[in-house]
Amino acid sequence: MSMLRFKVVKDGFSKKAVPVEEPTERPSDYFGKYVFNREKMFTYLPKKTYDALVDAIDNNKPLNREIADSVAAGMKKWALEMGATHYTHWLHPLTDGTAEKHDSFIEHDGKGGVVEEFSGKLLIQQEVDASSFPNGGIRNTFEARGYSAWDISSPAFIVGRTLCIPTVFISYTGESLDYKTPLLRAINSVNKAATAVCQYFDENVKRVYSYLGWEQEYFLVDADLVTARPDLILTGRTLMGHESAKNQQLEDHYFGSIPSRVQAFMRDLEIEALKLGIPAKTRHNEVAPNQFELAPIYEETNLANDHNLLLMSLMKEVARRHNFRVLLHEKPFAGVNGSGKHNNWSLGTDTGVPLFTPGKTPESNLQFLVFIINVLSAVHKHNGLLKASISSATNAHRLGANEAPPAIISIFMGSQLSQVLEKLSSAPIEEILNIGGKSELKLDVSQIPELMIDNTDRNRTSPFAFTGNRFEFRAVGSSANCASAMIALNAAVANELMDFKKKVDALINSGEGKTEAIVTVIRNMFNECKNILFDGNGYSDEWKAEAERRGLDCETSIPLIFDRYLSPASVEMFKNTNVFSELELKARNEVKWEIYTKKVQIEARVLGDLALNHIVPVATRYQSVLLDNALKIKQLFSAEKAEILSRQDLDVIEKISGHIVAIREQVEEMVSARKVANKIECEREKAIAYHDTVAPLLDEIRRHIDKLELMVDNQMWPLPKYRELLFIR
């Protein structure tokens, strides 16, 4: 059964509403329809194969070729029944997007026809051209061989008529060329380290899971308007445009009634997402006009990351059906809020214990404190690295403004929990573990749930905030691959937990009791890392000065921030956790610097073209109209009256001339700066040159264009303005 609803589509030069069938089933009826999940595995695989595959997934075991052949046969049968004709290894290259090469199932049958085939060999591994993806010099153009390998922990799915198999992507020599490989390494590392620590408290814990709940912010703009904005098409943001008289200052869009066209888009998107196993949960208007958010239920980090990348692709496709374009750039419009992708991160055991939630016994609350303080210590030691993990040319436009976390990593814990932690650093152990509520300091652990759940506020200016049972890494950009931040965070925490266990074991081996040893170590750790705690206004100049005094990383240049990946502490940490080799880190930084340069370079080229070939000619034409009007006034009126009547036009003419001259000069200066920077061979130095000499001119040129927008006749202005782009009709 289905019912009719309507969506708006383009029909020639007009738009019309057309009926769309919508399923009346509950979401639970079609959730995962296009996913080869455990239900499908159980149905399509022999029991022996199913048991072996589930065991391999749950316990991080390899699959033998015989089992892989059996899985491939069952997967192929399901895919063909679902109408699939092709399969692909679905990659996460170093582009923040995904990549895929489709192959059909057909093979020669030896009788002049074809037959559908799909073997375990094709499922497990394929060869991919490794020279044409960003690789940071690991692979030369003539050394093209690379491999994709099946990630059994993330289920295959069907998009359109193609079976998509999530895979890692590595070079011929074994280095990772993607985000998934190091993410899986970081997840495995934090699992091992956290499990070992959990066994101080419960020997039944055999595994610790890393969880991620992302919140995807995005803008929707009418497709016709985007088509008329070359800057939006080519760079994802408006390189010029004076802010609208009305934007977000009335705060009337946030959590407001969702426009009907947008709600129709959201509904379609949610249906498609649910069919692909993406547990879309929340939708709402965001702060800026035309800005919205979608958030799912939390999932295991690797799967959650796959789902976010899949969703970003899905959003673009569904938006086109509704005559929208999705903007995932962190700052598509100046003067209004940009978009982030808050990463809500937590850890939990296979016994069902969330590690960032207080318990009801002294032992469980001590475990809670152990993991909280290990996170604080990891973020303190690697705050520069965590900032580097979310830095990019696009996110640079958002960070530090009064809408997003500052470019300084600090942790918000809430004033009352911070007070508990401060007392922990010096209070006697019997007071720390007293659950009777008799302590005048109220440091007994049984009080922590009330402090956290009931009395901890939120701090929207904090880039890394504790929100009751998880940490919210709010600085991640909306277009980013979540894996970048999750790799750095999970690896840093894993390394800290490993170091923590070594210290505790050393004290226990020297004769100290287990509880006393744990408390001694976390007390020392907290005293060393408490500078990372900040509950105040992260936007204030006072905090920037205070953060520098505390020794936190305050660098704002994106190319220089990337250096944090190659600091001795970062190299050692990634080596200890088996996440990155030094060669892989160096290669990835080459990619980061190169991408930064290219994005600024593209923006400079687009802006130069628009300025000289769109804006200046129109401004000059309008200037001619004003000059012609001034001449006619002088012909019609007396000299005295003509002077009065034409003065305003002459003032505008003079101002337009000034802006035109400035635009031409600054575009020429920008082109010259690019030419100088392009001759630099070192990717790092080239990126620094683009940051220091090219990027600032983008803002200068824009300032003059935006002034012209207010002067030139509206009918002559060549581009849709903010008042048109930012309000859906």
C-alpha positions in Angstrom: 0.0 0.0 0.0 1.1 3.5 -0.7 -0.3 7.0 -0.5 0.2 10.1 -2.7 2.2 13.2 -1.8 3.7 15.8 -4.0 7.1 17.2 -4.8 8.1 20.2 -6.9 10.0 19.5 -10.2 11.2 21.7 -13.0 9.1 21.7 -16.2 10.8 23.8 -18.8 11.0 27.3 -17.4 8.5 26.7 -14.7 8.0 24.4 -11.7 5.1 22.1 -11.0 3.9 19.7 -8.3 3.8 16.1 -9.3 2.5 13.2 -7.2 5.0 10.9 -5.6 4.3 7.5 -4.1 5.4 7.2 -0.5 5.4 3.9 1.3 3.0 3.7 4.2 5.0 1.0 5.9 6.7 1.8 9.1 10.5 2.6 8.8 11.2 -0.6 10.6 9.6 -2.5 7.7 12.0 -1.2 5.1 15.1 -0.4 7.2 18.2 -2.0 5.7 16.3 -3.2 2.6 19.3 -2.6 0.4 21.9 -3.8 2.9 23.5 -7.3 3.1 23.1 -7.3 6.9 23.0 -10.2 9.3 19.4 -11.0 8.5 20.2 -11.3 4.8 23.4 -13.2 5.6 21.4 -15.7 7.6 19.0 -16.1 4.7 21.4 -16.4 1.9 24.5 -18.1 3.4 24.9 -21.7 4.5 24.9 -22.0 8.3 28.6 -22.9 8.5 29.4 -19.8 6.3 27.2 -17.6 8.3 28.7 -18.7 11.6 32.2 -18.2 10.3 31.5 -14.8 8.9 29.8 -13.5 12.1 32.6 -14.9 14.2 35.2 -13.1 12.0 33.3 -9.8 12.3 32.7 -10.0 16.0 36.2 -11.2 16.9 38.4 -9.5 14.2 39.4 -12.8 12.6 40.4 -13.3 8.9 38.3 -15.3 6.5 39.7 -18.2 4.5 39.2 -18.3 0.8 36.7 -21.2 1.0 34.4 -19.2 3.3 34.9 -16.1 1.1 33.7 -18.0 -2.0 30.6 -19.1 -0.1 29.9 -15.6 1.1 30.3 -14.2 -2.5 27.9 -16.8 -3.8 25.2 -15.8 -1.3 25.9 -12.1 -1.7 25.6 -12.4 -5.5 22.3 -14.3 -5.3 20.8 -11.6 -3.0 22.2 -8.8 -5.2 20.8 -10.3 -8.4 17.4 -10.8 -6.8 17.5 -7.1 -5.9 18.1 -6.1 -9.5 21.9 -5.4 -9.3 23.9 -5.8 -12.5 27.3 -4.6 -11.3 29.5 -4.6 -8.2 32.2 -2.2 -7.0 34.8 -1.9 -4.3 33.8 1.3 -2.4 36.9 3.3 -1.4 37.6 6.3 0.9 40.6 7.9 -0.9 42.3 11.0 0.5 39.8 13.3 -1.1 37.1 13.5 1.7 34.8 11.7 -0.7 34.4 8.1 -2.0 35.4 6.3 -5.2 34.1 3.4 -7.1 34.7 1.4 -10.3 31.8 -0.7 -11.5 32.2 -4.1 -13.0 29.3 -6.2 -14.2 28.7 -9.7 -12.9 29.0 -11.3 -16.4 31.7 -13.7 -17.6 31.9 -15.8 -20.8 30.0 -19.1 -20.4 32.1 -20.8 -23.2 29.1 -21.3 -25.4 28.9 -17.8 -27.0 26.9 -16.4 -24.1 27.5 -15.0 -20.7 26.8 -16.1 -17.1 26.7 -14.1 -13.9 29.7 -14.9 -11.8 31.1 -13.4 -8.6 33.9 -15.3 -6.7 35.4 -14.9 -3.3 38.6 -13.6 -5.0 36.6 -10.7 -6.5 34.9 -10.0 -3.2 38.0 -10.0 -1.1 40.5 -8.1 -3.2 40.8 -6.1 -6.4 43.6 -4.1 -8.1 43.1 -0.4 -8.3 45.1 2.3 -10.1 47.0 3.9 -7.2 48.7 6.6 -9.1 45.7 8.7 -10.0 44.5 9.2 -6.4 46.2 11.6 -3.9 49.1 9.7 -2.5 51.7 12.2 -1.3 54.5 10.7 -3.4 54.1 7.1 -2.2 53.3 6.0 -5.7 54.8 7.3 -8.9 52.7 7.7 -12.0 54.4 4.7 -13.6 53.9 2.6 -10.4 50.2 2.3 -10.6 49.4 -0.9 -8.7 47.3 -0.7 -5.6 44.8 -3.0 -3.8 41.4 -2.7 -2.4 40.4 -5.3 0.3 37.0 -6.1 1.7 36.2 -4.6 5.1 34.0 -7.4 6.6 33.0 -5.2 9.5 30.9 -2.9 7.3 28.1 -4.6 5.4 27.8 -4.4 1.6 24.8 -2.4 0.2 23.1 -1.7 -3.1 22.9 1.8 -4.7 20.9 1.9 -7.8 21.8 -1.4 -9.5 25.3 -1.7 -8.1 26.5 -3.8 -5.2 28.9 -1.7 -3.1 31.5 -3.5 -1.1 33.2 -1.3 1.6 37.0 -1.8 1.3 40.3 -0.5 2.4 42.8 0.9 -0.1 46.5 0.3 0.1 49.5 0.7 -2.1 51.5 -2.1 -3.7 54.1 -1.6 -0.9 51.5 -1.8 1.8 51.0 1.9 2.8 47.4 3.1 3.3 46.1 5.4 0.6 42.7 5.9 2.3 40.9 6.9 5.5 39.4 3.6 6.3 42.6 1.6 6.8 44.0 3.9 9.6 40.5 4.3 11.1 40.3 0.6 11.5 43.8 0.5 13.0 42.9 3.3 15.5 39.6 1.5 16.4 41.5 -1.8 17.0 44.2 0.0 19.0 41.7 1.7 21.3 39.8 -1.6 21.7 42.9 -3.4 22.9 44.1 -0.6 25.2 40.7 0.1 26.7 39.9 -3.6 27.1 43.1 -4.1 29.1 42.2 -1.2 31.4 38.6 -2.3 31.8 39.8 -5.7 33.0 41.1 -3.9 36.2 37.4 -3.6 37.0 35.7 -6.5 35.2 37.6 -9.5 33.8 34.6 -10.4 31.7 35.2 -7.5 29.3 36.6 -8.9 26.1 36.1 -5.9 23.7 35.6 -2.1 23.8 33.7 -0.4 21.0 34.3 3.1 19.7 31.0 4.8 18.9 30.2 7.8 16.7 27.1 9.9 16.3 27.6 12.7 13.7 25.4 15.7 13.2 25.4 16.7 9.5 24.7 20.4 8.9 24.0 21.6 5.3 22.4 24.3 3.2 19.8 23.9 0.5 19.6 26.4 -2.4 17.3 26.4 -5.4 19.0 24.7 -8.3 18.3 27.5 -10.8 20.0 30.0 -8.5 23.1 27.8 -8.0 23.4 27.4 -11.8 23.6 31.2 -12.1 26.5 31.3 -9.5 29.7 30.0 -11.0 31.5 30.4 -7.7 29.0 28.1 -6.0 29.3 25.5 -8.7 33.1 25.5 -8.8 34.1 26.2 -5.2 31.0 25.3 -3.1 30.9 28.8 -1.6 30.0 32.4 -2.6 33.2 34.2 -3.3 31.3 37.5 -3.3 27.9 38.8 -2.1 26.8 41.5 0.2 24.8 40.2 3.2 21.0 40.4 3.0 19.2 43.1 5.1 17.6 40.1 6.8 19.6 37.0 7.5 19.7 35.2 10.9 19.7 38.2 13.2 16.1 37.6 14.4 17.0 34.0 15.2 13.6 32.9 13.7 14.9 30.1 11.6 16.5 27.9 14.3 14.2 25.0 15.2 11.5 26.8 13.3 8.7 25.3 11.2 10.4 23.3 8.3 9.4 24.7 4.9 7.1 22.3 3.0 9.5 21.9 0.1 12.3 21.1 2.4 10.2 18.7 4.5 9.4 16.8 1.3 13.2 16.6 0.5 13.9 15.5 4.1 11.2 12.8 3.9 12.6 11.4 0.7 16.2 11.5 2.0 15.2 9.7 5.2 13.4 6.9 3.3 16.4 6.4 1.1 18.8 6.5 4.0 16.8 4.1 6.1 16.7 1.6 3.1 20.4 1.8 3.1 20.6 1.1 6.8 21.4 4.7 7.9 19.4 5.2 11.1 18.3 8.8 10.4 16.8 10.1 13.6 16.7 13.9 13.9 16.0 16.7 11.5 15.6 20.4 12.1 16.2 23.9 10.9 19.6 25.3 11.8 20.6 28.9 12.7 21.2 30.4 9.3 18.4 30.7 6.6 18.3 27.7 4.3 20.5 25.7 6.8 19.4 22.4 8.2 20.6 19.4 10.1 20.3 15.6 10.0 21.6 13.3 12.7 21.4 9.5 13.1 21.3 7.1 16.0 24.9 6.4 17.3 26.7 3.5 15.6 30.1 1.8 15.8 32.6 4.3 14.5 33.7 2.6 11.3 30.1 1.9 10.2 28.9 5.4 11.3 31.7 6.9 9.1 30.7 4.8 6.1 27.1 5.9 6.6 28.0 9.6 6.7 30.0 9.4 3.5 27.1 7.5 1.9 24.6 10.0 3.2 26.5 13.0 1.7 26.4 11.4 -1.7 22.7 10.5 -1.2 21.8 14.0 -0.2 23.0 15.4 -3.5 21.1 12.9 -5.5 17.8 13.4 -3.6 18.2 17.2 -3.6 18.2 17.2 -7.4 14.8 15.5 -7.5 13.4 18.5 -5.6 15.2 21.1 -7.7 17.6 21.9 -4.8 21.3 21.8 -4.6 23.0 20.7 -1.3 25.9 22.9 -0.1 28.3 21.0 2.2 31.0 23.7 2.3 31.8 24.9 5.8 31.1 28.5 4.9 29.0 28.9 1.7 27.7 32.4 2.7 29.5 35.2 4.5 27.7 37.0 7.4 25.7 33.9 8.5 26.6 30.7 10.3 28.6 28.1 8.5 28.1 24.3 8.8 29.9 21.8 11.0 29.6 18.1 11.6 29.7 17.5 15.3 31.3 14.2 16.1 29.7 12.7 19.3 32.2 10.1 20.4 32.1 7.5 23.2 33.4 4.1 24.3 31.5 1.1 25.5 32.2 -2.5 26.5 30.8 -5.7 25.1 29.2 -6.2 28.5 27.0 -3.2 27.9 28.8 -0.7 30.1 29.2 2.9 28.6 32.6 4.0 29.8 31.8 7.8 30.0 28.7 7.2 32.2 29.0 7.1 36.0 28.0 3.9 37.8 26.5 3.2 41.2 29.4 1.6 42.9 32.9 2.9 43.9 34.5 0.6 41.5 32.3 1.6 38.5 32.8 5.3 39.3 36.5 4.8 39.6 36.4 3.3 36.1 34.5 6.3 34.9 37.1 8.6 36.3 39.9 6.6 34.8 38.5 6.9 31.3 37.5 10.6 31.6 41.0 11.6 32.8 42.7 9.5 30.1 40.7 11.4 27.5 41.6 14.7 29.1 45.3 13.8 29.1 45.2 12.6 25.5 43.6 15.8 24.3 46.0 17.9 26.4 49.0 16.2 25.0 47.8 16.2 21.4 45.6 19.3 21.2 47.6 20.6 18.2 47.2 17.3 16.4 43.4 17.2 17.0 43.2 20.7 15.6 45.2 19.6 12.6 42.8 16.6 12.1 39.9 19.0 11.5 41.7 21.7 9.6 41.3 22.4 5.9 41.1 25.3 3.5 37.3 25.2 3.8 36.9 24.8 7.5 39.3 27.7 8.0 36.5 30.1 7.1 34.3 28.7 9.9 36.6 28.1 12.9 37.2 31.0 15.2 34.1 33.0 14.2 31.3 33.6 16.7 29.4 30.6 15.3 31.9 27.8 15.7 34.5 26.5 18.1 37.7 28.6 18.2 40.9 27.4 16.6 42.2 26.4 20.1 41.4 22.9 21.4 40.1 22.9 25.0 37.6 20.7 26.9 34.4 21.8 28.6 33.4 19.5 31.5 30.8 21.7 33.2 31.7 23.8 36.3 30.4 21.3 38.9 32.2 18.2 37.4 35.3 20.3 37.0 35.1 21.1 40.7 34.9 17.3 41.5 38.0 16.7 39.3 39.8 19.5 41.1 39.1 17.9 44.4 40.1 14.6 43.1 43.6 15.9 42.5 44.2 16.2 46.3 41.5 14.6 48.3 42.2 11.4 50.3 41.3 8.2 48.6 38.7 7.2 51.2 36.7 10.4 50.3 37.0 9.7 46.6 35.4 6.2 47.0 33.0 7.1 49.7 29.5 6.4 48.3 27.6 7.1 51.5 27.3 10.8 50.9 28.9 11.6 54.2 31.8 13.6 52.9 31.5 17.4 53.4 33.4 17.8 50.1 30.7 15.7 48.4 33.5 14.0 46.5 31.9 10.6 46.9 31.5 9.1 43.5 27.8 8.3 44.0 27.1 12.0 43.6 28.7 12.3 40.1 25.6 11.1 38.1 23.5 13.9 39.5 26.3 16.4 38.8 26.7 15.3 35.3 23.3 14.4 34.1 21.2 17.0 35.9 23.5 20.0 36.5 26.0 20.1 33.7 25.3 22.8 31.2 26.5 23.0 27.6 29.1 25.4 26.2 28.6 26.1 22.5 32.0 27.8 22.2 33.9 24.7 23.2 35.5 22.6 20.5 35.5 19.5 22.6 32.7 19.3 25.2 31.6 16.6 27.6 27.8 16.2 27.3 26.9 13.7 30.0 27.9 10.3 28.5 30.0 11.3 25.5 32.4 13.9 24.2 31.3 16.2 21.4 34.1 17.1 19.0 32.3 20.2 17.6 35.1 21.5 15.4 34.8 19.0 12.6 33.8 20.5 9.2 30.6 19.7 7.4 32.3 18.5 4.2 35.0 16.5 6.0 35.5 12.8 6.3 34.8 12.0 10.0 37.6 9.5 9.9 40.3 12.2 10.0 39.2 13.4 13.5 38.3 9.9 14.7 41.7 8.5 13.7 43.5 11.1 15.7 41.2 10.9 18.7 41.0 7.1 19.0 44.7 6.8 18.5 45.6 9.4 21.1 43.3 7.9 23.7 44.6 4.4 22.9 48.2 5.6 23.4 47.3 7.3 26.7 45.5 4.2 28.0 48.5 2.1 27.1 50.8 4.4 29.1 48.3 4.5 32.0 48.3 0.7 32.3 52.1 0.6 32.3 52.2 3.1 35.1 49.5 1.3 37.2 51.1 -2.1 36.6 54.5 -0.8 37.7 53.0 0.5 41.0 51.1 -2.8 41.6 54.3 -4.8 40.9 56.1 -2.6 43.5 53.5 -3.7 46.1 50.9 -1.0 46.0 47.2 -2.1 46.0 45.3 -1.9 42.7 42.9 0.8 43.7 45.6 2.9 45.3 47.8 2.5 42.2 45.0 3.6 39.9 44.1 6.6 42.0 47.7 7.7 42.3 48.2 7.6 38.5 45.0 9.4 37.6 45.7 12.0 40.2 49.1 12.7 38.7 47.7 12.7 35.2 45.0 15.2 36.1 47.5 17.5 37.7 49.5 17.5 34.5 46.6 17.9 32.0 44.1 20.2 33.8 45.2 23.2 31.6 43.1 21.7 28.9 39.9 22.4 30.9 38.1 25.7 30.1 34.5 26.4 30.9 34.3 30.0 29.7 33.7 31.9 26.5 36.0 30.4 23.8 35.4 33.4 21.5 36.9 36.0 23.8 40.3 37.6 23.3 41.1 37.0 26.9 40.8 33.2 26.4 43.2 33.4 23.4 45.8 35.1 25.6 45.1 32.7 28.5 45.4 29.6 26.2 48.8 30.8 25.0 49.9 31.2 28.6 48.7 27.6 29.3 50.9 26.3 26.5 48.0 25.2 24.2 48.4 25.3 20.5 47.1 28.7 19.2 48.4 28.5 15.6 45.8 29.7 13.0 47.6 29.2 9.7 46.2 26.0 8.2 49.5 24.9 6.4 51.4 25.4 9.7 48.8 23.5 11.7 49.4 20.5 9.5 52.9 20.4 10.9 51.5 18.9 14.0 51.1 15.5 12.3 54.9 15.4 12.0 55.8 16.5 15.5 57.9 13.9 17.4 55.0 13.3 19.8 52.6 12.6 17.0 55.0 10.3 15.1 55.7 8.4 18.2 52.0 8.1 19.2 50.9 6.9 15.8 53.8 4.4 15.7 53.0 3.0 19.2 49.3 2.5 18.2 50.2 1.0 14.8 48.0 3.6 13.0 50.5 5.4 10.8 54.1 4.8 9.9 56.2 8.0 9.5 56.2 7.5 5.8 52.4 7.4 5.7 52.3 10.6 7.8 54.7 12.4 5.6 52.7 11.4 2.5 49.4 12.4 4.0 50.8 15.8 4.9 52.0 16.3 1.3 48.4 15.6 0.2 47.0 18.0 2.8 49.3 20.8 1.7 48.6 20.1 -2.0 44.8 20.1 -1.5 45.0 23.3 0.5 47.0 25.0 -2.3 44.6 23.8 -5.0 41.5 24.9 -3.3 42.8 28.4 -2.7 44.1 28.4 -6.3 40.8 27.4 -7.7 39.0 30.1 -5.7 41.5 32.7 -6.9 41.0 31.8 -10.5 37.2 31.8 -10.2 37.2 35.1 -8.4 39.5 36.7 -10.8 37.4 35.6 -13.8 34.1 36.7 -12.2 35.6 40.0 -11.1 37.1 41.0 -14.5 34.5 39.3 -16.8 31.3 39.7 -14.9 31.5 42.4 -12.2 33.8 45.1 -13.7 32.0 45.2 -17.1 28.6 45.5 -15.5 29.9 48.2 -13.1 31.5 50.0 -16.0 28.2 49.8 -18.0 26.2 51.2 -15.1 28.9 53.9 -14.7 28.3 54.9 -18.3 24.6 55.1 -17.7 25.2 57.5 -14.8 27.6 59.5 -16.9 25.1 59.7 -19.7 22.5 60.9 -17.3 24.8 63.5 -15.9 25.6 64.9 -19.4 21.9 65.1 -20.2 21.2 67.0 -17.0 23.8 69.5 -17.9 22.2 69.9 -21.3 18.7 70.4 -19.9 19.3 72.5 -16.8 21.3 75.6 -15.9 24.8 75.1 -14.8 23.9 75.8 -11.1 21.0 73.5 -11.1 22.7 70.8 -13.1 25.6 70.8 -10.6 23.1 70.1 -7.8 21.1 67.4 -9.7 24.2 65.6 -11.0 26.3 65.7 -7.9 24.9 62.4 -6.5 25.5 60.6 -9.8 29.0 62.0 -9.9 29.7 60.8 -6.4 28.5 57.3 -7.3 30.6 57.4 -10.5 33.7 58.4 -8.5 33.1 55.6 -6.0 32.5 53.0 -8.7 35.7 54.1 -10.4 37.7 53.6 -7.2 36.3 50.1 -6.6 36.9 49.1 -10.3 40.5 50.4 -10.1 41.1 48.5 -6.8 39.6 45.3 -8.2 41.8 45.4 -11.3 44.9 46.1 -9.3 44.2 43.5 -6.7 43.3 40.8 -9.2 46.6 41.6 -11.0 48.4 41.4 -7.6 46.7 38.0 -6.9 47.6 36.6 -10.3 51.2 37.7 -9.7 51.2 36.1 -6.2 49.9 32.8 -7.7 52.6 32.8 -10.3 55.3 33.2 -7.7 53.8 30.6 -5.4 53.3 28.1 -8.3 57.1 28.1 -8.9 57.7 26.7 -5.4 58.4 23.0 -5.5 58.0 22.2 -1.8 54.3 21.5 -1.2 54.5 22.9 2.3 56.2 26.1 1.3 53.8 26.5 -1.6 50.8 26.1 0.7 52.2 28.7 3.1 52.7 31.1 0.2 49.1 30.7 -0.9 47.9 31.2 2.7 50.0 34.3 3.2 49.9 36.0 -0.2 47.0 34.8 -2.2 44.2 34.0 0.3 44.1 37.5 1.9 43.5 39.1 -1.5 40.3 37.1 -1.9 38.8 39.0 1.0 40.1 42.3 -0.3 38.7 41.8 -3.8 35.4 40.6 -2.4 35.1 43.7 -0.2 35.2 46.0 -3.3 32.7 43.8 -5.2 30.3 43.7 -2.3 30.4 47.5 -2.2 29.6 47.7 -5.9 26.7 45.3 -5.4 25.0 48.0 -3.3 25.6 50.7 -6.0 24.9 49.0 -9.3 21.4 48.9 -10.7 19.8 45.7 -9.4 18.5 44.7 -12.9 22.0 44.9 -14.2 23.8 42.9 -11.5 24.8 39.6 -13.1 24.6 37.2 -10.1 21.7 36.2 -7.7 22.1 38.0 -4.4 22.0 36.7 -0.9 18.4 37.8 -0.4 17.5 35.4 -3.2 19.9 32.6 -2.4 19.1 32.4 1.3 15.3 32.2 1.4 13.5 29.2 -0.1 10.3 30.1 -1.8 
